Amino acid sequence: MQTRQLGYTDLHLTTIGLGTWALGGEWFKGWGPQDDAESIGAIQRALELGINWIDTAAIYGLGHSEEVVGRALRGRRSEVIVATKCCRFLDTATQKLYNNFTAPSVRTECEASLRRLGIETIDLYQIHWAPEGSEEAWAAIADLIRAGKARYGGVSNCSLEQLKKLQAIHPIASLQPSYSMLRREVEAEILPYCAANGIGVIPYGVMQEGLLSGKMTRERIAGLAASDFRRSDPRFAEPQISKTLALVEALRPIAARHERSVAQLAIAWALRRAEITSAIIGARRAEQIEETALAADWTLPEAEIAEIERLLQ
């Protein structure tokens, strides 16, 4: 599987990284019930297929995703680049998410993540959401890098203006934005800025929570678990869902032309951009990553890129 250098760093990531949001199991922002054995099987299968990095976060399952990743990586630490995230919390009384960007909180979170993951150093430590006011947290991550607790620091969900502020404090290794055929806002200014400043881009949501997997139907949406956050996501409801399902049907013949799936097409489309280092692709079972991993080495022809662009326009 091909790799790309992550920004200015010495990390070379496979063009697909394994995302572990859903492996956190049932919680306020979860994907419904998840079997830990299947999670570990998916992680280990990803490594067997050549994927060399995993993205998780302390908030996923309120620490459970990190614990599962740690169990799966026992004895295999040298094979994997581990990325996790901090500064995101759940108020269990109100069931609302909030941020804590104070330095003491970041240091405490880092130690907890290291313990759950069973590792001594986090390869890429990221602010989960980095809006205005996250400067103290970023300075704390810079301190953790100097202390050897993390190798590099990155940010997720960050505006161009805030990227510039944080870059002035400490070099940013990566940005993790939402990016897909349905969400292209970063193309205008953020991707060019990252390319010009040695910042790698590792998008999530490339298949838009399953909408671009080619397997989502109205029946499947209706059958989502009560604890699956997508039940309340407006993108899974009218009027948007009809437009998205129509797009997917238009994408099927393009994928079929190359004996590929719609999911693989969505991933290859994101990877067409030179600014993109790697796409974070979630998997709950081994067979899911077996399918999507095949997109890692697919260079989408220019004719198909133009055809998809006409559909999106």
C-alpha positions as CSV (number, residue, x, y, z in Angstrom):
1,M,0.0,0.0,0.0
2,Q,1.4,3.4,-1.0
3,T,2.3,6.0,1.6
4,R,2.5,9.8,1.6
5,Q,4.6,12.0,3.9
6,L,2.6,13.8,6.6
7,G,3.4,17.4,6.1
8,Y,6.8,18.4,7.4
9,T,7.1,15.3,9.6
10,D,9.1,12.1,9.1
11,L,5.8,10.1,9.3
12,H,4.8,8.3,6.2
13,L,1.1,7.3,6.3
14,T,-0.6,4.7,4.1
15,T,-3.2,6.5,2.0
16,I,-5.9,4.9,4.2
17,G,-5.9,5.1,8.0
18,L,-8.3,3.2,10.2
19,G,-10.8,5.4,12.0
20,T,-12.2,4.0,15.3
21,W,-15.1,6.4,16.2
22,A,-17.7,3.6,15.9
23,L,-15.5,1.3,18.0
24,G,-16.4,3.3,21.1
25,G,-19.7,1.6,21.2
26,E,-22.9,3.0,22.7
27,W,-22.7,6.6,24.1
28,F,-24.3,9.9,23.3
29,K,-22.5,10.4,20.0
30,G,-22.0,6.7,19.1
31,W,-22.9,4.5,16.2
32,G,-24.9,2.0,18.2
33,P,-23.9,-1.3,19.8
34,Q,-20.4,-2.6,18.9
35,D,-18.8,-5.9,19.7
36,D,-15.2,-5.5,21.0
37,A,-14.1,-8.8,19.5
38,E,-15.2,-7.6,16.0
39,S,-13.5,-4.2,16.7
40,I,-10.2,-5.9,17.5
41,G,-10.6,-8.2,14.5
42,A,-11.1,-5.1,12.2
43,I,-8.0,-3.4,13.6
44,Q,-5.8,-6.5,13.2
45,R,-7.2,-7.1,9.7
46,A,-6.3,-3.5,8.8
47,L,-2.7,-4.1,9.9
48,E,-2.6,-7.4,7.9
49,L,-3.7,-5.4,4.8
50,G,-0.8,-3.0,5.2
51,I,-2.6,0.0,6.8
52,N,0.0,1.5,9.1
53,W,-1.9,4.1,11.2
54,I,-4.9,4.3,13.4
55,D,-6.9,7.4,14.4
56,T,-8.9,7.4,17.7
57,A,-9.9,9.9,20.3
58,A,-10.4,10.1,24.1
59,I,-14.1,11.1,23.6
60,Y,-15.0,8.0,21.5
61,G,-17.0,5.9,23.8
62,L,-15.6,8.0,26.7
63,G,-12.2,6.3,26.5
64,H,-13.5,2.9,25.3
65,S,-12.2,3.2,21.7
66,E,-8.7,3.9,23.0
67,E,-8.9,0.9,25.3
68,V,-9.9,-1.4,22.4
69,V,-7.1,0.0,20.2
70,G,-4.7,-0.6,23.0
71,R,-5.8,-4.2,23.3
72,A,-5.5,-4.8,19.6
73,L,-2.0,-3.4,19.4
74,R,-0.4,-5.4,22.2
75,G,2.8,-6.8,20.9
76,R,2.4,-4.8,17.6
77,R,3.3,-1.3,18.6
78,S,6.2,-1.0,16.2
79,E,3.9,-1.6,13.2
80,V,1.5,1.2,13.9
81,I,1.4,5.0,13.9
82,V,-1.1,6.0,16.6
83,A,-3.0,9.2,16.4
84,T,-5.5,10.3,19.1
85,K,-7.3,13.5,20.1
86,C,-8.0,15.6,23.2
87,C,-10.0,18.5,24.5
88,R,-13.5,17.1,23.9
89,F,-15.8,16.1,26.8
90,L,-19.3,15.0,27.5
91,D,-21.4,16.6,30.2
92,T,-23.3,13.5,31.3
93,A,-25.9,15.5,33.1
94,T,-27.0,17.5,30.0
95,Q,-25.7,15.0,27.4
96,K,-23.9,17.8,25.6
97,L,-20.4,18.0,24.3
98,Y,-18.0,20.7,25.4
99,N,-14.3,21.7,25.1
100,N,-11.6,22.2,27.7
101,F,-8.6,23.9,26.3
102,T,-6.7,24.4,29.6
103,A,-3.1,23.2,29.8
104,P,-3.7,21.0,33.0
105,S,-6.6,19.3,31.3
106,V,-4.5,18.5,28.2
107,R,-1.7,17.1,30.3
108,T,-4.2,14.9,32.3
109,E,-5.9,13.7,29.1
110,C,-2.5,12.8,27.5
111,E,-1.6,10.6,30.5
112,A,-5.0,8.9,30.4
113,S,-4.8,8.2,26.7
114,L,-1.2,6.8,27.0
115,R,-2.5,4.5,29.8
116,R,-5.6,3.3,27.8
117,L,-3.5,2.8,24.6
118,G,-0.7,1.0,26.5
119,I,2.0,3.1,24.8
120,E,4.7,5.5,25.9
121,T,4.4,8.1,23.2
122,I,1.6,9.3,21.0
123,D,2.7,9.7,17.4
124,L,0.2,12.4,16.5
125,Y,-1.7,14.2,19.3
126,Q,-4.5,16.4,18.0
127,I,-6.9,18.9,19.4
128,H,-10.3,17.4,18.5
129,W,-12.0,20.7,17.8
130,A,-9.8,23.7,17.5
131,P,-11.9,26.9,17.4
132,E,-11.0,30.3,18.6
133,G,-9.6,30.1,22.1
134,S,-7.7,26.8,21.7
135,E,-4.2,28.4,21.9
136,E,-3.5,27.3,25.4
137,A,-4.2,23.7,24.5
138,W,-1.9,23.9,21.5
139,A,0.9,25.4,23.6
140,A,0.4,22.5,26.0
141,I,0.7,20.0,23.2
142,A,3.9,21.7,22.2
143,D,5.2,21.1,25.7
144,L,4.1,17.4,25.6
145,I,6.1,17.1,22.4
146,R,9.2,18.6,24.1
147,A,8.7,16.2,27.0
148,G,8.6,13.2,24.7
149,K,4.9,12.3,25.4
150,A,4.0,13.0,21.8
151,R,6.0,13.1,18.6
152,Y,3.9,15.6,16.6
153,G,0.8,17.7,17.1
154,G,-2.2,18.3,14.9
155,V,-5.6,19.9,14.9
156,S,-9.1,18.9,13.8
157,N,-12.0,21.0,12.6
158,C,-10.1,24.2,12.5
159,S,-10.7,27.4,10.6
160,L,-8.1,29.1,8.4
161,E,-7.8,32.0,10.8
162,Q,-7.2,29.7,13.8
163,L,-4.7,27.6,11.8
164,K,-2.6,30.7,11.3
165,K,-2.8,31.6,15.0
166,L,-1.8,28.1,16.1
167,Q,1.0,27.8,13.5
168,A,2.6,30.8,15.0
169,I,2.8,29.0,18.4
170,H,4.2,25.7,17.2
171,P,4.4,24.0,13.8
172,I,1.2,22.1,12.9
173,A,1.8,18.6,11.5
174,S,-1.7,17.9,10.3
175,L,-5.2,19.0,9.9
176,Q,-8.1,16.6,10.2
177,P,-11.2,18.2,8.5
178,S,-14.5,16.8,7.3
179,Y,-14.1,16.3,3.5
180,S,-16.2,14.4,1.0
181,M,-18.1,14.8,-2.2
182,L,-20.9,16.3,0.0
183,R,-18.6,18.6,2.0
184,R,-16.0,20.5,0.0
185,E,-15.6,23.7,1.9
186,V,-11.9,23.1,2.6
187,E,-10.9,23.1,-1.0
188,A,-11.1,26.9,-1.5
189,E,-8.6,28.2,1.1
190,I,-7.7,25.6,3.7
191,L,-6.1,22.9,1.5
192,P,-3.9,25.5,-0.4
193,Y,-2.8,26.9,3.0
194,C,-1.9,23.5,4.3
195,A,0.1,22.7,1.2
196,A,2.0,26.0,1.4
197,N,2.9,25.5,5.1
198,G,3.9,21.9,5.4
199,I,0.7,20.7,7.0
200,G,-0.6,17.3,6.2
201,V,-4.3,16.7,5.6
202,I,-6.0,13.6,7.0
203,P,-9.8,14.0,6.3
204,Y,-12.5,12.1,8.1
205,G,-16.1,11.6,6.8
206,V,-14.9,10.7,3.3
207,M,-17.9,8.3,3.0
208,Q,-20.0,10.8,4.9
209,E,-21.0,8.5,7.8
210,G,-22.0,5.7,5.3
211,L,-24.1,7.9,2.9
212,L,-21.4,7.4,0.2
213,S,-20.8,3.8,0.9
214,G,-23.3,2.6,-1.7
215,K,-25.0,0.5,1.0
216,M,-27.2,3.1,2.6
217,T,-31.0,2.8,2.0
218,R,-34.1,4.3,3.5
219,E,-34.8,0.9,5.1
220,R,-31.3,0.8,6.6
221,I,-31.7,4.3,8.0
222,A,-35.0,3.4,9.5
223,G,-33.4,0.4,11.2
224,L,-30.5,2.2,12.8
225,A,-30.1,1.6,16.5
226,A,-31.8,4.1,18.8
227,S,-28.3,5.0,20.1
228,D,-26.9,5.7,16.6
229,F,-26.3,9.4,16.3
230,R,-27.2,9.3,12.6
231,R,-30.9,9.0,13.5
232,S,-30.9,12.7,14.4
233,D,-28.5,13.8,11.6
234,P,-30.4,16.0,9.1
235,R,-28.3,14.6,6.3
236,F,-30.1,11.2,6.8
237,A,-33.5,12.9,6.5
238,E,-35.5,14.6,3.8
239,P,-35.0,16.6,1.7
240,Q,-31.2,15.9,1.7
241,I,-31.4,12.1,1.8
242,S,-33.2,11.9,-1.6
243,K,-30.6,14.0,-3.3
244,T,-27.8,12.0,-1.8
245,L,-29.3,8.6,-2.7
246,A,-29.8,9.9,-6.3
247,L,-26.1,10.9,-6.4
248,V,-25.0,7.5,-5.2
249,E,-27.1,5.8,-8.0
250,A,-25.4,8.1,-10.5
251,L,-22.0,7.1,-9.1
252,R,-22.6,3.3,-9.4
253,P,-21.9,3.0,-13.1
254,I,-18.7,5.0,-12.8
255,A,-17.5,2.6,-10.1
256,A,-18.7,-0.5,-12.0
257,R,-16.8,0.6,-15.0
258,H,-13.6,-0.1,-13.0
259,E,-15.0,-3.1,-11.2
260,R,-15.0,-1.0,-8.0
261,S,-17.6,-0.2,-5.3
262,V,-19.1,3.2,-4.6
263,A,-17.2,3.3,-1.3
264,Q,-13.9,2.8,-3.1
265,L,-14.9,5.5,-5.6
266,A,-15.6,8.0,-2.8
267,I,-12.2,7.3,-1.2
268,A,-10.3,7.5,-4.4
269,W,-12.1,10.8,-5.2
270,A,-10.8,12.3,-1.9
271,L,-7.3,11.0,-2.5
272,R,-7.2,12.7,-5.9
273,R,-6.1,15.9,-4.2
274,A,-2.3,16.2,-3.8
275,E,-2.9,18.0,-0.4
276,I,-4.5,14.9,1.1
277,T,-2.1,12.7,2.9
278,S,-4.5,9.9,3.9
279,A,-8.2,9.3,4.3
280,I,-9.5,8.1,7.7
281,I,-11.8,5.2,7.0
282,G,-13.9,3.7,9.7
283,A,-14.6,0.0,10.0
284,R,-16.6,-2.0,12.5
285,R,-15.9,-5.4,11.1
286,A,-12.9,-6.9,9.2
287,E,-14.8,-7.3,5.9
288,Q,-15.5,-3.6,5.8
289,I,-11.9,-2.6,5.8
290,E,-11.1,-5.4,3.4
291,E,-13.3,-3.7,0.9
292,T,-12.3,-0.1,1.4
293,A,-8.5,-0.8,1.7
294,L,-8.6,-1.6,-2.0
295,A,-9.1,2.1,-2.8
296,A,-5.7,3.0,-1.3
297,D,-3.8,2.4,-4.5
298,W,-6.5,3.4,-7.0
299,T,-5.7,6.6,-8.9
300,L,-8.9,7.9,-10.3
301,P,-8.6,8.8,-14.1
302,E,-9.1,12.4,-15.1
303,A,-12.2,11.5,-17.2
304,E,-14.0,10.0,-14.2
305,I,-13.0,13.0,-12.0
306,A,-14.6,15.3,-14.5
307,E,-17.7,13.2,-14.8
308,I,-18.1,13.2,-11.0
309,E,-17.6,16.9,-10.9
310,R,-20.5,17.4,-13.4
311,L,-22.7,15.2,-11.1
312,L,-21.7,17.3,-8.1
313,Q,-22.3,20.6,-9.8
